[in-house]
Amino acid sequence: MDAAFTIRDMEPADREVVIDLMTALNRFEDRISGDRVTDRRGGLACLLDDVEKLREHGGIQLVAEAGGAVIAYLSCAITHGAPFLKPEVRMYAYVHSLVVAETARGQGIGEALMRAAEDFARSQGMRSLAVGQLAGNEGAGRLYERLGLRAHAIERVKWLD
């Protein structure tokens, strides 16, 4: 694949490809966690959840395109944090979805999308950008660390019988 790509706003015509990307992400993460919905309905549900999160306080949905094909997707929403946060940092930008097609990884696409999310957050006056990382997804962790994101909180789960 050609390493040249462009980042642009997601358009309605991108919907089916983005659902496919989200489905692929769910399948990838299911191999790590074992708790993801791996059919196409799961991918659609994830996209619809992103849209709902953007409605509340605004945000962006971006795609990366190469050779006329969408190869990556990012959704970043302005989020209202918990009341224990200081008022000046209570609103922040949160990347809810980031997925790069397996065939397009290692070309700087995820990094470019995250930098676009950071630019968006700054343009909205946000003082921070956050993203969740599934424990065990070391590739994502390396990207986020390289971009200066540091671990801030740890969420733990105990599966009950």
N, C-alpha and C positions, 0 to 999 in steps of 0.2 A: 504494500500500500504506500502511496505517496505520502511523505511526511508533512506536506503542506496541508493546513486545515484552517478553517475560519470559525469564529465563534459568533453566533447571532441569537437573537430572541427566538424562542420556540414559536412556531406557527401551527395553526390547526392541522395543516397537511402533514405535520411531523408526528401526530398523535400515535399512529399505529406503530411506527418504528420505536418511539419512546416506550410504548407499552412492551414491545419486544425486549428492549434494553432493560427495563425494570424486571421483567420476567427472568432474564438471564442473571441479573444481580441477585434476585431471590434464590435462584438455583445455586449460584456460587456461594452465597452466604449459608444456605441450607447445608452444604457440605461441611461447613464449620460448626454451625449451631444446632442443626437438626430441627429447627422450629419454624422454618419459612414455608409459606404457601408457594408452591413451585409451578402452578399452572398459570395460564394467561390471565385468568380472572384475578389472580394475585397481583400480577403486574399492573392491570387496570386499576385495582383498588389502591395501589401505591400512588399511581398518577393522580387519581381523584383525591386522595388524601393530601398530596402536594398542593393541588388547586385550592382545596378548602383552607389550608394553612395560609396561602397567599391572600385569600379574601379578607382575613381578619385585620392585618396590619400592612399588607403590601409585600412585594418581593419581586423576584425575577425567576423566570424559567429560561434557561439557555440551552442551546445545542451546539455541538461542534460538528462541522461538516467537512468532508474531504471527497473530492471527485464526485460531487453531487449527491453524496449519501450521508445521512446523519449517523455519526459514529459515537456520540457521547451526549449525555444529558446532565444538567445540574438544576436543582431547585433550591432557592435561598429565600427565606421569609424573615421579615422583621417579627420578632418574638417578644412577648411580654414575660419577663422572668418572675420569679417568686417574690413575695413581699419581704423576705428576709434580705434581699439585695438592696444595696444603697440605691436611692432614686436615680442617680446619674448613670448607673449601669444596668438598671432594670430592663430597659429595652435594648435588644441586641439582635444581630443578624445570625440566623442559624441555617446551615446547609442541611436540608432534610434528605436530599438525594444527590448522589454523584455516582455516575456509572459511565465507564468507557468500554466500548466493545472490546472483547478479548483480542481480536485481530489488530486493534489500534493502540494497545497499551505500550508504554515505554517510549512514546513520542512527545511527551510533554503536554498532552491534551488535558489530563486531569489537573495538572499544575496551572495551565492557562485558565481553565474554568474556575478554579479556586481563586486565582488572582482577580478574575472578573467579579467574583462574589465579594472579595475584599474591597474592590473599587466601589461596588454598589453600596456596601455597608458604610464606607466612608462618605459617599455622596448623600447618604441619608442621616448623617450625623451620629452614626453608631460608634461606640467606643470599643466594641468587641465583635468578633466573628467566632462562632462555635460550630462544631461538627461532631457527630457521634461516630465512633468506630467500633465495630463488632470485635470483641476479644478474639484474637486468632487471625484477624485479617492484617497480617504484618505488612503487606504491600501498601495498604491504605495508611497504616501507621507511619511508614517511612516517608510517604508523600507529605503527610500533615506535619511531621517533625521538620522536614526540609523547608516547609513554608513558615515555620515559626510557631505553629500551634503546639501548645503544651498540654499535658494531661491536667485536668482541672478537678474532675470528680470521677469517682468510680462507682458504677452501679453493679450490684451483685444480685444474682438470682439463685434461688433454691427451687428446683422442680419438686413439687409435692405429688405424692401418689394419690 
